[in-house]
């Protein structure tokens, strides 16, 4: 047995967060640890899982979808282990499964699919250009997120628990690596909640249950992107919403869907 090498820095960056240590073939460790009174942020473990899976495919194969389940609360003060299963490598697609473990227990699992980029039809049924200039809008904090900047446009649900529409960008100069940008988008994709619009003094959204992202087109996350989270349904103690991530010019980079807990508030 060898000692775990942990990185604890005063001001960690998103690049530090995604810098995984390779322990063995298909086995990785996220060693950046830090104090956080809340459970490990779901976007962090999802982004790290995608980074681990991406290391096991050819460089010309980029993620086109991921589907993950949050099984147990994680702990930011502990390193996370990621085990990747290489389910299939076909002519154009590669499938991977990732299990994230802390303290001997699975906290998250993910299925991810990678695709060799193809030229072909590029259309969108409902093109939409986001309103507002993020440089001119009020700053919106990106709570718990490293190296991210936010801006808040007018909200479709001004009385909601959290903002459901916002601009965001990574403040780091990211490399020309599409996998890195997909991981940063994944990191961002779990922030806030579309069903926050349903929250009131009696009930509210809380922990994420499952999360899916579809990557339609590559894009840079060190430029502003616009997230729009749309509430769809609340029933049976669960809430479900969908969302989009677009560039300043309105190009649809990704779509997402998530189900989370939605329960009566404890007195």
Phi and psi in degrees as a GROMACS rama.xvg file:
@    title "Ramachandran Plot"
@    xaxis  label "Phi"
@    yaxis  label "Psi"
@TYPE xy
-119.38  156.653  UNK-2
-69.825  146.759  UNK-3
-78.5169  127.718  UNK-4
-90.06  111.462  UNK-5
-108.004  139.372  UNK-6
-102.649  118.12  UNK-7
-123.982  108.411  UNK-8
-118  157.419  UNK-9
-65.5093  -44.1175  UNK-10
-129.613  81.1661  UNK-11
-66.3553  155.445  UNK-12
-115.84  169.249  UNK-13
-64.7201  -31.9381  UNK-14
-63.7992  -39.8251  UNK-15
-61.5645  -39.4429  UNK-16
-64.4177  -35.3918  UNK-17
-94.1175  1.8955  UNK-18
-86.4556  90.8338  UNK-19
-87.7815  144.822  UNK-20
-88.9697  129.203  UNK-21
-86.0302  114.289  UNK-22
-85.4573  -41.7842  UNK-23
-160.086  -179.47  UNK-24
-59.4315  123.804  UNK-25
66.9439  19.2769  UNK-26
-131.704  121.85  UNK-27
-131.709  156.968  UNK-28
-131.22  129.7  UNK-29
-90.6638  111.87  UNK-30
-101.305  -7.19763  UNK-31
-71.7569  120.906  UNK-32
-123.052  152.893  UNK-33
-162.141  161.871  UNK-34
-80.3178  134.111  UNK-35
-154.451  121.572  UNK-36
-69.63  -15.2068  UNK-37
-98.8345  161.689  UNK-38
-58.2246  157.165  UNK-39
-52.6486  131.445  UNK-40
-62.6961  128.196  UNK-41
-61.7461  -36.0028  UNK-42
-63.2859  -28.1429  UNK-43
-67.3247  -52.4159  UNK-44
-66.9487  -32.6499  UNK-45
-67.525  -43.7569  UNK-46
-64.8856  -40.8069  UNK-47
-67.026  -38.1864  UNK-48
-63.3096  -40.4539  UNK-49
-66.4667  -38.954  UNK-50
-62.2566  -41.5258  UNK-51
-63.6772  -46.5688  UNK-52
-61.7677  -40.4507  UNK-53
-64.3359  -23.4955  UNK-54
-73.5063  -12.9648  UNK-55
-103.435  5.40385  UNK-56
-118.097  163.727  UNK-57
-60.9756  147.893  UNK-58
-62.0179  -23.9036  UNK-59
-86.8664  4.12305  UNK-60
-106.298  119.829  UNK-61
-109.969  151.938  UNK-62
-64.4692  134.016  UNK-63
-115.059  -15.301  UNK-64
-162.367  154.074  UNK-65
-145.149  148.733  UNK-66
-138.294  118.536  UNK-67
-129.036  155.152  UNK-68
-125.223  128.365  UNK-69
-89.9094  114.632  UNK-70
-102.788  -36.4489  UNK-71
-143.02  154.371  UNK-72
-64.7965  135.841  UNK-73
-91.928  171.571  UNK-74
-126.754  118.174  UNK-75
-68.5582  -16.0036  UNK-76
-87.0869  -0.152872  UNK-77
-119.731  144.542  UNK-78
-69.743  154.038  UNK-79
-113.553  136.586  UNK-80
-100.006  136.829  UNK-81
-122.87  121.836  UNK-82
-109.802  126.765  UNK-83
-107.295  129.568  UNK-84
-103.349  128.913  UNK-85
-90.0323  88.0719  UNK-86
-66.854  -41.6778  UNK-87
-165  142.908  UNK-88
-126.336  105.474  UNK-89
-97.3568  -167.181  UNK-90
-65.4569  -34.4253  UNK-91
-125.139  -22.5139  UNK-92
-121.167  149.582  UNK-93
-129.623  135.199  UNK-94
-114.04  135.992  UNK-95
-134.992  148.688  UNK-96
-121.103  139.067  UNK-97
-127.78  134.097  UNK-98
-117.009  126.948  UNK-99
-103.451  129.262  UNK-100
-126.939  136.542  UNK-101
-132.589  135.955  UNK-102
52.8751  35.8771  UNK-103
78.0169  5.66506  UNK-104
-123.498  144.115  UNK-105
-75.4889  123.796  UNK-106
-103.278  -18.8838  UNK-107
-161.826  142.281  UNK-108
-134.177  155.363  UNK-109
-145.746  141.818  UNK-110
-109.001  131.847  UNK-111
-133.377  145.354  UNK-112
-124.59  139.147  UNK-113
-120.572  147.433  UNK-114
-136.804  134.661  UNK-115
-72.0862  125.911  UNK-116
-58.7819  136.036  UNK-117
-124.829  146.458  UNK-118
-87.6254  142.573  UNK-119
175.332  -159.347  UNK-120
-61.3785  136.359  UNK-121
-134.299  96.8417  UNK-122
-137.38  160.993  UNK-123
-135.784  134.612  UNK-124
-68.6264  -36.8503  UNK-125
-131.621  72.0345  UNK-126
-62.0724  145.58  UNK-127
-152.42  129.702  UNK-128
-98.7149  122.18  UNK-129
-60.4976  144.787  UNK-130
-86.2566  149.292  UNK-131
91.3082  154.658  UNK-132
-106.216  116.112  UNK-133
-59.7373  -25.6393  UNK-134
-70.172  -20.8812  UNK-135
-104.465  -5.8879  UNK-136
-88.4831  159.863  UNK-137
-60.0799  141.656  UNK-138
-64.6695  136.998  UNK-139
-120.967  120.38  UNK-140
-61.284  145.924  UNK-141
-106.856  79.231  UNK-142
-58.4795  133.062  UNK-143
75.3225  -1.86248  UNK-144
-99.6082  130.122  UNK-145
-80.4867  138.96  UNK-146
62.811  23.765  UNK-147
-116.378  144.156  UNK-148
-120.557  142.207  UNK-149
-128.754  159.154  UNK-150
-142.73  142.629  UNK-151
-112.971  115.394  UNK-152
-82.4443  175.777  UNK-153
-56.4248  142.075  UNK-154
-95.1788  138.338  UNK-155
-69.6168  -22.7133  UNK-156
-128.687  77.679  UNK-157
-62.3356  -21.0904  UNK-158
-95.1636  9.13229  UNK-159
-67.9183  162.274  UNK-160
-62.7319  -40.3711  UNK-161
-141.001  164.133  UNK-162
-61.7274  141.578  UNK-163
-112.15  -4.73787  UNK-164
-137.458  126.303  UNK-165
-163.833  163.004  UNK-166
-101.321  151.277  UNK-167
-154.696  154.008  UNK-168
-155.545  154.017  UNK-169
-83.0029  131.008  UNK-170
-79.3168  -10.3031  UNK-171
-81.6886  152.707  UNK-172
-81.8372  100.567  UNK-173
-80.3925  149.693  UNK-174
-70.4901  166.119  UNK-175
-79.8892  64.0853  UNK-176
-125.723  104.399  UNK-177
-56.9201  -32.8331  UNK-178
-64.1058  -42.7488  UNK-179
-58.9609  -44.1557  UNK-180
-66.4866  -36.6678  UNK-181
-65.1342  -37.4464  UNK-182
-67.1135  -39.3095  UNK-183
-66.0777  -40.076  UNK-184
-61.4786  -41.4566  UNK-185
-63.0849  -41.961  UNK-186
-56.2752  -43.3129  UNK-187
-73.1465  -29.2629  UNK-188
-66.7147  -17.7735  UNK-189
-96.5671  -0.308193  UNK-190
-77.5316  145.463  UNK-191
63.2249  -165.865  UNK-192
-163.612  132.734  UNK-193
-63.4576  -31.7717  UNK-194
-80.0697  2.43544  UNK-195
-58.1995  -24.5859  UNK-196
-64.2896  -24.7102  UNK-197
-86.8439  -9.67309  UNK-198
-69.2219  146.273  UNK-199
-150.093  -164.879  UNK-200
-70.4962  -12.2963  UNK-201
-100.444  -34.4887  UNK-202
-142.331  155.162  UNK-203
-153.767  161.164  UNK-204
-80.9009  150.622  UNK-205
-143.355  -124.348  UNK-206
-62.9649  142.789  UNK-207
-70.0696  142.653  UNK-208
-104.644  -57.3533  UNK-209
-141.444  156.971  UNK-210
-147.789  136.97  UNK-211
-136.065  141.645  UNK-212
-134.329  136.177  UNK-213
-115.967  122.556  UNK-214
-95.7002  110.384  UNK-215
-88.0977  -41.0618  UNK-216
-143.66  146.411  UNK-217
-70.6678  150.126  UNK-218
-158.535  164.392  UNK-219
-95.4151  130.122  UNK-220
-96.7723  1.37185  UNK-221
-92.6442  9.77859  UNK-222
-115.32  163.785  UNK-223
-65.4337  136.665  UNK-224
-126.109  154.088  UNK-225
-111.135  124.24  UNK-226
-107.497  133.856  UNK-227
-131.521  110.845  UNK-228
-103.46  125.441  UNK-229
-115.582  118.69  UNK-230
-66.9054  141.446  UNK-231
-122.784  -44.5132  UNK-232
-161.347  144.945  UNK-233
-131.994  125.107  UNK-234
-166.523  146.398  UNK-235
62.6371  28.8592  UNK-236
81.0505  10.2911  UNK-237
-131.914  146.865  UNK-238
-121.829  146.593  UNK-239
-130.589  135.614  UNK-240
-141.673  163.925  UNK-241
-122.035  169.467  UNK-242
-162.234  166.401  UNK-243
-132.916  153.056  UNK-244
-125.839  120.404  UNK-245
-126.166  157.593  UNK-246
-78.7925  174.794  UNK-247
-55.5428  -36.4203  UNK-248
-83.677  -0.221029  UNK-249
93.3662  5.83255  UNK-250
-69.6388  128.352  UNK-251
-78.0326  109.816  UNK-252
-84.5999  -42.0136  UNK-253
-155.932  155.214  UNK-254
-121.244  151.83  UNK-255
-142.611  160.62  UNK-256
-146.533  143.905  UNK-257
-147.749  147.085  UNK-258
-116.675  138.125  UNK-259
-139.06  167.162  UNK-260
-67.7002  139.98  UNK-261
-142.424  103.558  UNK-262
-133.21  164.102  UNK-263
-62.2804  141.878  UNK-264
-67.8426  142.335  UNK-265
-77.7536  139.905  UNK-266
